[in-house]
Amino acid sequence: RAHALAARAAAARKDSWNSLRNLMRRKWFKVPFNKAPAANGAAAALLDAGNLRAAAGALAHMSESGLELERSTLDALLRLATARGAPKKQTLRIVSLLQRAGPLSADAVLQLLRSRPSAVQKLDLLGSAIAECTDADDLAVLLCAAAHALAASGAGERCAAWLRWMSDEGFDLDHADADAAAFGAVVGGEGKDDAAGMWPAAVRACGANVAASAALLAELRSGGDAALVAALVEHIRVCRRAADVDGAAAALRELREMGAAPPEAYVALVEAVVAAERPEMARAAEALERMHDDGAVDAAAPPLLLQLYLGMIKGFDRNADLDGAYGTYLEAREWLDGCRPGLEADDEEADEDEEEWAAKAWTEASKQLSQAMVEVAAVHPRGLLLASELLEKAKGKGERLAKGYYA
């Protein structure tokens, strides 16, 4: 332990493995760098400092000297290399060190997946990793990653069969802890932002491939899975990315027939309309009207409704429809003023800690709404006076729209 601590301290003073090794050789210090505790401690310290080149040199020396390598240190080195976008040759050298210590861990495979550009390459890596895996927890992670890679490659039917097989084998597809990390490694980002389960996540992994997403939905319908509602919402988002308004509308219609259309589904349909080459805003207005009729507006969180109104204003702007945009703005303003914090200040039973929307969030939402409408009006042939009026009102509310509108 003393050698490991001393090596860590020395590593904080040096930028390269050679200079660190020379320091540890000094007679007044004399830490045995050719022993596993000191070498692992030095490598870990270099990693903590983000010194990829020096850490790789330390671990290469350990491997050549036959010293025992700590898997956690090697995994951390690979994580740093992939995050930094290290050259392929350097990454393969690290992988070689890992493989000498045994089969790659799930964490190492996920890091490598991030550096593989295509879904086909990801599937090749996962195939070999699954075949060599001996740990049950690691296997669950790798199987989840393979499902998402199949979806991302457009193989919707194969992904559906894979997920059905996992379900038959006893894997929990609704609350798989392994799913979030696997999704992030295959699709990108840090992972899923919810716990909807693997079927909806696989639909999300389809990107803008409506056919692959539809294949997953077909399998879900045939099996009567409870995940169908969440998967249909994700399918609407797939249609939005593909600008397939008809597909999004059909999925929302199915959700409404089931009596299970959440507010997010209506918002995703409106965004699909806006994303189309020529937005049919009558369909967006119809979706908003149905959202009111179904009570989904009352159930929607304020940030989601703000997202809906901002999207509709953008859609009218793309059609150069100033009146439509302003009508939506007035409706949004009426809604926003209705949920303003502090309106029930005289109510002694009102709990300030339980307010639906904090004052700071409401102010920011009001500013976003004003800014969106000003941007529409300022460039419209008939909108200059309206833009000036909106700016005056925003100024009166203390909202600073610092984008050079006055100039």
Secondary structure as UniProt FT lines:
FT   HELIX           2..11
FT   TURN            12..13
FT   HELIX           17..25
FT   TURN            27..29
FT   TURN            33..34
FT   HELIX           36..48
FT   TURN            49..50
FT   HELIX           52..64
FT   TURN            65..66
FT   HELIX           71..84
FT   HELIX           88..100
FT   HELIX           106..115
FT   HELIX           119..132
FT   HELIX           136..152
FT   TURN            153..154
FT   HELIX           156..168
FT   TURN            169..170
FT   HELIX           177..187
FT   HELIX           198..205
FT   TURN            206..208
FT   HELIX           210..223
FT   TURN            226..227
FT   HELIX           228..241
FT   TURN            242..243
FT   HELIX           245..258
FT   HELIX           263..275
FT   HELIX           281..293
FT   TURN            294..295
FT   HELIX           296..299
FT   HELIX           302..318
FT   TURN            319..320
FT   HELIX           322..338
FT   TURN            341..346
FT   TURN            348..349
FT   HELIX           352..354
FT   HELIX           359..378
FT   TURN            381..382
FT   HELIX           384..396
FT   TURN            397..398
FT   TURN            402..404
//
